[in-house]
């Protein structure tokens, strides 16, 4: 009996490893194809400026996001789709638990991403992020002068792009939504673009409810290393995730813009967290 159980466990482990190997190969192959396509778009549209290049890249973004989520066995359901107008662009604000959030959001929205500055140094993925026009945030820059990424976000919003930000500034373990950084909330206000709050919630991992016992299979935070965590993700059969789109919020700039940033960040945080914690 014990030997039979061991054989079953060994067989399950074998299939998990083979699944991970197959998916990793697919992931690398399509990453390379994506990079080649984006470089080709960049080359062909160079005479027309980077805005045209970014427009084309973001237009096809949901195709690539859907492809990569399918490779990883991620199944997405969206609620509140009526809150998003197709002819309107937004500053999308989301909670953040994992690098998987980027693929999930990218499958649902044609967006430019705001990423931490070290992402551009990641092999292959960093090059893709740079070519696709990601906005890199360097929080080591301090002082009273305006952060470069703030100007970039405003510029892209004014040009009609959707820009998604994860204002927690880091990833969480899924217990809740961390406090939001305030600075980024001046961007949609100054660009006169609505904020579209969304809540990303992982619901099932291999058909088991998302919980403290299994959340680390998808949540990537703290001192977790990317290669080890991604290898674990590759072995999963299926991940179910729900995106809740909340009604957009629009505000014009007030004289006391610092106080407005604090109030607006708290307001959007509560909306996103309420959506995340709802069953």
C-alpha positions in Angstrom: 0.0 0.0 0.0 2.8 2.4 1.0 4.7 1.6 -2.2 1.6 2.2 -4.3 1.1 5.6 -2.7 4.8 6.4 -3.3 4.4 5.5 -7.0 1.4 7.7 -7.3 3.2 10.6 -5.7 6.3 10.0 -7.9 4.0 10.0 -11.0 2.3 13.3 -9.8 5.7 14.9 -9.3 6.9 13.7 -12.7 3.8 15.3 -14.4 4.3 18.5 -12.5 7.9 18.8 -13.6 7.1 18.0 -17.2 4.3 20.6 -17.1 6.7 23.1 -15.8 9.3 22.3 -18.4 6.8 22.5 -21.3 5.4 25.8 -20.1 8.8 27.3 -19.5 9.8 26.5 -23.0 6.6 28.0 -24.4 7.1 31.1 -22.2 10.6 31.7 -23.4 9.7 31.1 -27.1 6.8 33.5 -27.1 8.8 36.0 -25.0 11.4 36.0 -27.8 8.7 36.3 -30.5 7.1 39.2 -28.6 10.4 41.0 -28.3 11.1 40.5 -32.1 7.6 41.8 -32.9 8.0 44.8 -30.7 11.4 45.6 -32.1 10.0 45.3 -35.6 7.1 47.7 -34.6 9.7 50.1 -33.1 11.8 50.0 -36.3 8.9 50.5 -38.7 7.2 53.3 -36.7 10.5 55.1 -35.8 9.9 57.9 -38.3 6.5 58.6 -36.8 7.7 58.9 -33.2 7.4 56.7 -30.1 3.7 57.6 -29.5 2.7 55.7 -32.6 4.9 52.7 -31.6 3.3 52.7 -28.1 -0.2 52.9 -29.5 0.4 49.8 -31.7 2.1 47.9 -28.9 -0.6 48.6 -26.3 -3.4 47.8 -28.9 -2.0 44.2 -29.2 -1.2 44.0 -25.4 -4.4 42.0 -24.4 -3.5 39.4 -27.1 -0.1 38.8 -25.6 -1.4 39.0 -22.0 -4.1 36.4 -22.8 -1.6 34.1 -24.5 0.8 34.1 -21.5 -2.0 33.6 -19.0 -3.3 30.7 -21.0 0.2 29.2 -21.0 0.3 29.4 -17.2 -3.2 28.0 -16.8 -4.6 31.3 -15.4 -8.3 31.7 -15.9 -9.7 35.2 -15.6 -13.2 36.4 -14.8 -14.1 40.0 -14.9 -17.0 41.7 -13.0 -18.1 45.3 -13.3 -17.2 45.5 -17.0 -20.1 48.0 -17.4 -18.0 50.5 -15.3 -15.4 50.8 -18.1 -16.3 52.9 -21.2 -14.5 51.7 -24.3 -13.9 55.2 -25.8 -12.4 56.5 -22.5 -8.8 56.0 -21.3 -8.0 55.8 -17.6 -5.4 55.8 -15.0 -6.0 52.3 -13.7 -5.2 51.7 -10.0 -4.8 48.2 -8.6 -3.7 46.2 -5.6 -0.5 44.1 -6.1 0.4 40.6 -4.9 2.5 39.2 -7.7 4.2 39.6 -11.1 1.3 37.6 -12.3 -0.9 40.7 -11.7 0.9 42.2 -14.7 -0.1 39.4 -17.0 -3.7 39.3 -15.7 -4.2 43.1 -16.0 -2.4 43.1 -19.4 -4.9 40.4 -20.7 -7.8 42.7 -19.8 -6.7 46.2 -20.7 -4.5 47.8 -23.4 -2.1 49.6 -20.9 1.3 51.0 -20.3 2.7 49.7 -17.0 4.5 51.6 -14.2 7.2 49.3 -12.9 10.0 49.6 -10.3 13.3 50.7 -11.8 15.2 47.4 -11.4 12.8 45.5 -13.7 14.5 46.9 -16.8 17.6 45.0 -15.8 15.8 41.6 -15.8 17.0 39.3 -18.6 14.6 39.3 -21.5 11.6 40.5 -19.5 13.3 43.8 -18.7 14.1 44.4 -22.4 10.5 43.7 -23.4 9.2 46.1 -20.7 11.5 48.8 -21.9 10.6 48.3 -25.6 6.9 48.3 -24.8 7.3 51.7 -23.1 7.0 50.8 -19.4 7.5 53.7 -17.0 10.2 52.9 -14.5 9.9 54.3 -10.9 13.2 55.0 -9.1 12.2 55.7 -5.5 15.9 56.5 -4.6 15.3 59.9 -6.1 14.3 62.2 -3.2 14.0 65.9 -2.6 11.5 68.5 -3.5 11.9 68.3 -7.3 9.2 66.4 -9.3 9.9 62.8 -9.9 10.6 61.9 -13.5 8.0 59.1 -13.6 5.3 61.6 -12.6 5.9 63.7 -15.7 6.0 60.6 -17.8 2.7 59.2 -16.5 1.0 62.6 -17.0 2.4 62.8 -20.6 1.1 59.4 -21.5 -2.3 60.0 -19.9 -2.6 63.3 -21.9 -1.8 61.4 -25.1 -4.7 59.0 -24.6 -3.0 56.0 -23.1 -4.3 53.8 -20.3 -1.7 53.7 -17.6 -1.9 51.2 -14.8 -0.2 51.8 -11.4 0.2 49.6 -8.3 0.5 52.3 -5.7 1.3 49.9 -2.8 4.8 50.3 -4.1 5.5 46.6 -3.5 3.7 43.3 -3.5 1.7 41.9 -0.5 1.1 38.5 0.9 -2.6 38.7 0.1 -3.8 39.4 3.7 -5.2 42.8 2.5 -4.2 45.9 0.5 -1.2 47.8 1.8 -1.4 51.6 2.2 -1.1 53.5 -1.1 1.8 55.9 -2.0 0.4 59.4 -2.5 2.5 60.9 -5.2 1.1 59.0 -8.2 -2.5 60.3 -7.5 -1.5 63.8 -8.7 -1.0 62.3 -12.2 -4.6 61.6 -13.3 -5.8 64.8 -11.6 -3.3 67.0 -13.5 -3.9 65.1 -16.7 -7.7 65.4 -16.2 -8.2 61.7 -16.7 -10.5 59.5 -14.6 -9.1 56.9 -12.2 -10.4 53.4 -12.7 -10.0 51.4 -9.5 -9.7 47.6 -10.0 -9.3 44.8 -7.5 -7.4 41.7 -8.4 -8.3 38.6 -6.3 -6.9 35.1 -6.7 -9.8 32.8 -5.8 -8.6 29.2 -6.6 -5.2 27.5 -6.8 -5.4 24.1 -8.3 -9.1 24.2 -7.5 -8.4 24.9 -3.8 -9.7 28.1 -2.3 -7.0 30.8 -2.0 -5.9 30.8 1.7 -3.0 31.3 4.0 -1.9 27.7 3.3 -1.5 28.0 -0.4 -1.3 31.8 -1.2 2.5 31.7 -1.5 2.1 29.6 -4.7 1.0 32.8 -6.5 1.8 35.7 -4.1 5.4 36.9 -4.6 6.7 39.1 -1.8 9.4 39.7 0.8 12.6 37.8 0.2 11.1 35.3 -2.3 13.4 34.7 -5.3 11.8 35.0 -8.8 13.3 31.8 -10.4 12.2 29.6 -7.5 8.7 31.1 -7.3 8.1 31.1 -11.0 9.2 27.4 -11.2 6.5 26.7 -8.6 3.9 28.7 -10.6 4.8 26.7 -13.8 3.9 23.5 -12.0 0.4 24.6 -11.1 -2.4 23.1 -13.1 -4.8 26.0 -12.8 -5.1 29.4 -11.2 -8.5 31.3 -11.0 -8.5 35.0 -10.6 -11.2 37.6 -10.6 -10.8 41.3 -11.6 -13.4 43.6 -10.2 -13.8 46.9 -12.1 -15.1 49.7 -9.9 -16.9 52.9 -11.0 -14.4 55.5 -12.2 -13.5 58.5 -10.1 -12.7 61.9 -11.6 -11.4 65.0 -9.8 -10.1 68.4 -10.9 -7.0 69.8 -9.2 -7.5 71.6 -5.9 -5.5 74.5 -4.6 -4.2 72.3 -1.7 -3.0 69.5 -4.0 -1.0 67.7 -1.3 -4.1 67.3 0.9 -6.0 66.2 -2.2 -3.4 63.5 -2.9 -3.8 62.2 0.6 -7.6 62.2 0.5 -7.8 60.7 -3.0 -5.2 57.9 -2.3 -7.1 56.9 0.9 -10.5 56.9 -1.0 -9.2 54.8 -3.9 -7.4 52.4 -1.4 -10.7 51.8 0.4 -12.5 51.1 -2.8 -9.8 48.6 -4.0 -9.6 46.9 -0.6 -13.3 46.5 -0.3 -13.4 44.9 -3.7 -10.5 42.6 -2.8 -11.9 41.5 0.6 -15.4 40.9 -0.8 -16.4 37.2 -1.4 
